[in-house]
Amino acid sequence: MKHLISFLLLFSSASLFAKVTLPKFFSNHMVLQRDAPITIYGWADAGKTVKINFNNTNIETKANANGEWTIDFRAQKAGGPYKMAIAEDNTIILEDVYVGDVWFCSGQSNMGWKLEDALNGKEELSKANYEKIKLLQVSRTMAGLPQKDIEKGQWETCSPENALGFSAVAYFFGRELYQEYNVPIGLINSSWGGTNIEAWMSEDMMGKHESAKKVIAEMKNLNFSDLIKNYYKDFKNWDAKVDKLDVGTQQNWFDSTYDKSSWKTLNVPTFWETAKITPSNGIVWITKTFELSQKDLSDKELLLSIGRIDNEDITYINGKVVGQSRLKDLDRLYKISNTMFIAGKNTITIRIKNNGDIGGFRSAKEAIYLQTGQQKISLAGDWKYEIGTKTIEEVPVWQHPNLYPTSLYNGMVAPFLGIKIKGVIWYQAEANSKNAIEYADLFKDMITDWRSKWNSDFTFIFAQLPNYANQNNRWVTLRESQAKALELKNTGMAVLIDVGTDDNIHPIHKQVVGKRMAVIAGNLAYGKKELPASAPIFEKYKTEGNSILVTFKNGIFAPETPKSGISGFMIAGNDNKFYPANGKLQNDMKTIKLGSDKVSEPKEVRYLWDDAPGKVMLYNKDGLATPPFRTDGL
């Protein structure tokens, strides 16, 4: 403190002509990476002297001809809170500064998924009080050139107020690390829902791809702020026009007495593309009749579930509104007074507005039901539909990062390349299902390039995509492509094949994701080699009569693993036709014997080789799941 006071007095009489400035992420409550040189940088008038006092050390430098300056402090052990003073003709005081571990947390919506929306999210949020966990929420920003600062964002202390809206995966990961290692943890959430990997890659990487070159060149002259403003203006006008043109609203199609006999039939749940509804954007009305008994109305409330809908719904029972939402990822669960129903035939009608998404129902048929006091009535199956906006023009093109390769690297990664980090956690790939094979090289290129740009071979831990049904095996391929990143050193893969929800791209069990990533970080980043970097993984196999013996490496299976009846395996003979196999765990706890009555001479093995493969039975003692694999791809 004595050094800091002397330092401030030194500048109290300085003339106030110029001002030193910093990137926004150098702020109160920030975390600086321990055991590495601490770099602070910013801007000032060219030639001006900038002085910094931090933790009893004074260092000064001059701003270069471009007004840029950088100061490096020696590596320090974990500690804090400290104060930092940065002065030129003005003085900036940063308080509550810690030295600890900084993790860059990035990807698409499953990384960005809010803490309060995770499993038991409201309770988890209420307990999110950690003085030594700091959170930095990066504003969603596209840019045509690499930026030196973020558009918005500053460090905050983890509290229920500041953790609201923050990444659930990042929070649970950081909480595990703090509780285990008791060092300050800084979490930078730099994520954007629905984004492909190309948006997160630099021009050095994407410039090698002919398909991206032209767009990257054009982006350098784009004003993304104006682009987005114009999009929202055009979208607002389109949205208003949709409501104005809706014939259903004009003719009261919600009325149960309206004649809907000429409407077409569709099977719910379904996407509009599957049902061949055109135009898919705009408003579609659907309706169904169902019967209730007097006993069904004995409870005061009935529960209507219609799952997740793209994007907006207004739901009517017998002509009266009973629920509505504009959120596509919300499970519609409407509690409805029994007075809205009658004993006998009832009509449910839903006005669905799609504004540029897939359109239709995202949930499985099990999510479409009416729960009475007596029974659960499935509402899945045949409904009637009619299009309310047959003449609506196409929705304005959403100015999304997927249109602009490198845009998120430029706006949300490049600004941080000047600071030191402990590592990266990454949850992304869903948006690359259309180029799932190509993803393998893209992903490895991105990791290698980020490390090169940061000048560090930091730990990189990623989430392998969980179970998600009906993806035409695209997610199987994506998982295989992701796993190839393990060929790079100091990488870890959190296997989530048991964590997802078969009909929901956004599973809520984010605690498991964070914990598994933290276990892997223990091995790779914190030197706890007694912790595994993965569960047992496939090593080799050999044929033994009419069976196959599969051996795994990297530890053994958990003691509670069943000795027989292990599911998830399929084997094939020379015809390459795969059949389910029965698995028996051998005494060494790392070998499984497989056989099937339908395969007399087995040659190949697959494990959990499906978009949503069902029950998972192979784990290690730390709860990490064995990843999917196949031998026929070797």
N, C-alpha and C positions, 0 to 999 in steps of 0.2 A: 504493500500500500504506500510506503514511503517513496518508492521509486515512481509509482503512478502519480502521486501528488506533485513531485518535482517535475515530472514530465508535463503535466497539465499547466503548471505555472510557467514553464518555458514558453508556452504558446499563448498565454493569456493576453499579451500585448501585441500579438501578431496582427498585421493588417489583413482585412477581410476582402481581398480582391478575388481570390480563386477558392474553389472548393474541391476537396478530395471526395471521391465517390467510390462506392463498392458495389459489386453484384448483390442482388437482393438476398441471396442465400447466406451472405455474411451478415448475420443479424444476432440480436439477443437470442439466448437459449440454444445457440448452435453447438454442434458436436464436431470436433476436429479429430482426425484419425491419429490414434496413438501409435507409438513405435515407428513413426515415419516422419520425414521432414514436413513441417507444417507450412504450407504456402498460402499467403494472403496477397491478394492482388486487386487492382482497380484502376481508376483513372484520375488524372489531375492535369493541370496545365503543363505543357512541355517544359522540361528543365526544372520544374519545381521539386523541392525536397519533401519527401513523405517520410514521416517517422512513426514507428509503431512501438508501443510498450505492451508486452504480454508476459505475464508470469515472471516478473522481475528481470526481464530482458528488454533492452532498447536496441532497435535496429532501424537504420534509415537508408533510403535510396532516392534516386532522382527519376522523375517521369521521363520517358524517352520522347523522341520527336513526335510520336503519335499520341502522347499523353497517357501512355500505359506504364504501369509500374508493378513490380513483384518483389515481395520480401519473403525469405525462407527462414523459419525458426528451426532450431534443432529438434530432433525427434524427442518426444516426451512420453512418460508413462501415463496411464489413465489417472484422471483427477479432475478437480474442479469443485465448486464453481469458481471461475476466474473472471477478471475484467480485462478488456482489451481497449486501448486507446489508439486511434489512428488520426494523425494530424498533418495538415499542411498549413494553409491560412485559416482553416477551420478544424474542429476536432469532433471526431465521432467516437462515442463511448459505447462499447458493446458489453452487456452484462450477462451473467448466468451462462458463461461459456464453459463447456466441458471438453475434456480430451478423453476419447473412448473409441468405439468402433462404429464406423459409418457404413451402412448398407444401402445400395441403390436398388430399389424395388420397382420392377418394370414389367410391361406386358399389356394385355388387353383386359376385358371386363372382369375376368375371374381374379386378376390381381387388383383391379380397381374396386372390386365388390366391397360395399361399405360394411364396416364393423357392425353397425346396428341391424343389418340385414342378414348376418350370419346366424347360425344355430344359436338360440338363446341370446341373440344379439343385444337386446335391451339390457339384460342383466350383465352381460360382458361389458357393455359400454359404461354402465354405472360403476363398475369396479376398475375402470381404466385410469387409475391414479398412480403414476410413476414419475417421481421428480427427475430421475436420471434416464428416462426414455424421452427422446425429443423427436418431434414429428415435423416433416417438411412436405407439404402438399404442393406439388408443382402444377401450375395452371396448364390446361390443355392448349398447346400452341403448335401451329404449323409454321414453317419458315422455308424459304427458298434457298437460304444460305446458312451455314453454321453460325449460331448466335453466341454471344459472350455473356449474356445474362438471360434470366427467365423473365417472362412477362409479368407473372405474379407469384407470390409465395415467400414465406419466411418461416423460420423455425419456431415451434411452439412446444411447451412442456406438455407431456401426455396427461390429459385429464379428460373426464367425460365430455366436457365442452369442446376441447380441441380435437379429441379423437372422433367426434361425430363426423361421419362422412369419410373417414380415413380408411385406407385399405385394411380389410380384415386379415388377409394373409400376412401382410407386412407386420401388423400389430402383434398377431399371435407368434410369429417368428421372433420378433424383437423381445417380446415378453419372455419367451423361453430362454433366449440368450441371456437376458438380464438376470433372471432368477438363477440361472446356472453359473454364470461367470462374474456377476456382480461388478460389471463395468458399465459406464455410461454407453447407451446405445442410441445412435442417430439413424432414423429411417426416412429415406427420401422416396416418396411415392410419385413416380413418374410413369403414369399409365393412361391408356385411352381405350375405351371399349370398342370391340369389333375391328381392331386394327390388324393388318397383316404385317409380316416381318419386314417386308420391303420398305415400309414407312420408317422403320427403326434402324435402317442401315445407312451408312455414309455413301457419299458419291463415289468414293474410292472403290467401294464394293459394287454398288448398283450401276455405276457407270460402265461396268464390264458387260452389262446386259443390254442388248440392242433395243429391247422393248421399253427400257426405262430412259435411255439417253435423251430422247427428244423432250420428254416431259420434264426431266431434270433441268434441261437448258431453259425451257419456258418458265419454270418455277422461279428462276433467279430474277425475273422481272415482274413477278406477281405480287400484288398487295393482298396478303391473305386476310387481313382485317376487313378490307372492303369486300373481298370475295365472300366472306362469311356473312357480313351484314346484308349484302344483296341477296344472298340465298335465303336468309330468314325473312326478308321482305317479300320475296317471290313466294316462299312457302306459305306465309301468312295469308297472302291473297288467294293462293290455291286452296288452302284449307277453308277459307270463308266461302269460296265458290262451291266447294263440295257440299257444304251444308245448305247453300241456297238452291243447288240443283237437285237435292235429294227428293225424289218423287215419293219415297216411302213416308217421309215426314209430312209432305204435303197432303198425302192421301190417307194418313193415319193407319199405316200398315201394322202398327203395334196393337190396334184394336182387335180383340179376339173375335169380333163379328165380321171382320173384313174377310172377303172371299179369297183364299190363297190356294184354291184347288188347281190353278194353272201353274203354280210355282214348280220349279224343277227339284229333283231329289239329290241330296248329297249325303255322304257318310261322315258323321262327326265322331271324333276329331279328325281334321284334315287341313292341309295347307291349300290355299286357293289355287296354286299352280297344279297340285295333284288333282283337284276337282275341276281343273280347266275352266276356272272362272275368269272371264276377261270383261272389262279391265280389272286387274287384281287390285289396283289402287282406287280408292274412293269408298263407297258405302255398299255393303251387302247386308241384306236382311235375311235372317234364318228363323224358322219357327218349328215347333213340335207340340203335339198334344200328348198328355199323359193322364192317367186316372189315379185318384186318391180315394181312400175310404174314409168314413167318419172317424175311424180309429187313428188314421194317419194324422188327423188334425187335433188329436188329444193334447199335444204339447202346444204351448203358446208360441213357440218359434220353430221354424223349419230351417235347415241349412241347405242352401243351394251352392253347389260348386260347379264352375264352368272352366276351371283351369286358367291357363295363360293364353291371352289373345293378342294378335297383332292388329291394330295397336290400341284401339279404343272400343269400349262397349257401352251401350245403354241397354239394360236388361229389363224386360217387362214380364210380369205374370198377370194374365187375364186383363191386359191392357193398362196396367199400372206399373210405373217405374219402381223397381225393387233394388237396383244397384247400378253403379256405373264407375268406370275408371278410364284414365288415359295412359296408364302405365302397362307396357307390354310384358314386363317380367313379373307382374304381380299375379299371384294365384287368386283368382276371384272366388271369394268365400262370402256369400251374402246371407246374413241372418234375416229371415223374413217372418213377419207376424202371420199366424195361422189364419187371420181374417182376410188375407190376400188370396187364399185358396178356397175352393169349394169341394164338397164331396161329389165325386164324379169326374167329368172331363175338365182338365185345365190346359191352358195354353201358355207356353213360354215363347217369347219372341225376343231376339237380340239384334240390335242395330250395331254392326261392326264396321268401324272405319279403319282402313289401312292407308297409311301415308308414306309408303315407300319401303316397307319391310316385306317380309315373306307373305303376310296375309293369312288369316285363319287361326287355327288352334295349334299351340305349341305343346300342349300336354297330352298324356296318354289317355286312353278311354276310361281308365279307372278314376280319373279326376273329374269326369263329367257325371254328376249325380245329384239327387235330391235326398237328403237325409230327413226322415220323419221320425216321430217317436217310436214307430213300429218297425221301420225297415229302411234300407238304403236302396233307392230306385235308380237304376242306371239310366242316364239320359243319352248315352252314346248310341250311335246307330243312325238310322235314317231320319233326316230332317228335310224340310222344304226350304228353298232359298229363292230370292229374287234380287237382282242388282238395282240399287237405288239411283246410281249415277252412271248410266250407260254412256253418256256423252262427255264425261269429264276428260280433259287432256291429261297427259302424263304428268306425274308429280315432278316438280323441279329437282334437278340432280343434286343430291346431298353432297355438299363440299366437305367430303370426308378424307382423312389421311390416306385411305386406300387408293385414292385417285392420284396421290402424289408421293411416289417413292422418295425416301430420304427426308420427308417433311418433319417427322417427329424426331429423328436423329438430330436434325438441325435445330429444332426448337426446344427439345426436352432432354437431350442427352449431351450435345456439344457444350452447353453452358457449364457443365460440371467437370469437364475434362481437366481443369486446372487444380482440382482438389484431390486429395488422396481418399481412397475408400478401402474398406476391408474386403468387400466383395459385392456380388450381384445376386439377387434372386429374381427369377423370371418365370412368368406364367403366361404363355401365349402359344398359339398354333391353330386354334379353332378357325381363325379367319383364313387359313391357308389350306383348307380342305380341297380346294380345286387344283392345287399344285403340290400335293402331299409328297410326291417323290422328290421333286425339286427342293422341297423344304430342307432335306438333309444337308445339302451343300450350302444353302442360304444360311442356315442356323450356324453351322461351323464357321462360315465366313464372318458372320456378325460377331460371334464371340471373339474370334481371332483379331478382328479389326478393333473392337472396343478395347481389348487389352493393349493393342498397339497404340491406340490413341491416348489411353490413360497411362501408357508406359509402365504397365504392371501386369503380372500374370496372376491377378487376384482370383479368388475362389468364385466360381460361377455355378450356382445351383438352380436347377430348373424343374418345373412340375411337368411330369409326363401326363398327357391327357387322360382323364378318368373315363369310366364307362358312360356311354351315351348311345342309345339304340338307334337303329334305322338310318345309318349313315353310309350305306352301301360299301362298307369296309374301308371308307376313306380314313376313319379315325384309326383303324388298325395300321394303315400305312403311315399315318402321321406319327403314331407312337414309335414305329420302327425308325422313321427318319429322325425323330428327336433323340432316340437312344444312341444314334451314331455320333452324337456330340461327345459321348463318353470317351471317344478316341482321343480327345484333347485332354491334356493334363489338367489336374486340379478342377475337374468338373464333377458335379454330382446330380443324380436324377431322383427326385421324389416320386415314387410310383404311387399312383392314385386310382388304380384300376378297381378298387373296392370302395372308393369314397364318393363317387358320383351318384347321380340319380338318372336312371335309364332314359327318362323323358324330359330331362331338364339340363340345358347346357350350362346352367349356373348352380351347381350343387352348393348347399349352405354349410357343409361340414368343414369350414375353413380352419378350425382349430387343428384338425388332423394334418392339413397341408402345412401349416406353420410349424407344428411340432416335428414332422418328418424332415422338413428342411433344416430345422435347428439341430436335429440329431446328426444329419449329414455334415452340417457346418462344424459340429464338434470335432469330427474326424478330420475334415479338410482344412479348416481355418483356425481351429483352436488347439490342435495338437493332441487331442484325446483319442489316441489310436485304439483304445479299448472300445470306443464307440464305432459302429460300422458305418461305412460310406454307402452301403446298400444291404439289402437282404441277400441271401444266397442267390446267385445268378447262374444261368446255364454255362457249363464248361464243356462237356463232351457227352457222347452217347455211343452205345454199342448194342448190336443185336445179340440176343441169347435165346435161341430156339424161336418160339413164337412170341417172344417178349422183347422189349427194349429197356435197357438200363440207362437212365439219364442221371448224370452226376453233376452236382452244383458246386461252385466255389464261393469264396468269401463268407466263410462261417458255416453254421449248421442251422437247421430249422428249429423253431421254438419247441420246447419239450412237450407242449400240449398238442402238437401236430398229430392227427390221427394216423394210425399205422396202416389203415387201408381205407378204401372208399374215397380217395383223394380225387376230386373232380377238376375239370378245367383242361384236361389233356385230350388231344386227339392224335391218332396215329394213322399212317397210310402205308400201303404196300407199293409195288411197282406201278400200279394203276393210278397212283397219286390221289386216290379217293380217301378222304379223311373220315374216320369214325371215332365217336367218343371212346375213351380208354379208361380202364380202372387203374388207379395208381396205388401202389403199396410202398410205404416208406421202409427203407432198409435200416439195419441196425446202426450204420455209421451216421445216421441222421442227416445225410447229404446226398443220398442216392434214392431214386424212385424207380420202381419196376412197373412197367406199363404193359397192358395186354388188352386185347379185344377179340371176342368170338368172330368178328367179321373180318379180321386181318390175321391171316395165318403166317405171313412172312413180312413183318413190319420193317419199313425202311426209313420213315421220316416221322418227326414229332412236331406238334404245335401245342403251345400252352397259352390259354386265354386269348386265342386268336379270333376275336370277334369285337365288334364295336361295343357291345355290352355282354360280356361273356358269362355273367351270372356269379354264383358264389365263389369267393376266393378263399383258399384254405392254406396257402403257403406263406408263412411269415417267419421272421427271426424273433428273438426274445425282446427286441426293442420295438416291435410292432411295425417294422418295415416290411412291405409286401414284395414278394419275388416278381420281377417284371415279366410281361409277355415275351415269348420268343418263338422262333420256328427254326427247324433245321433245313427245310427245303429251300430256304433262301440263302444258305451259306455257299 
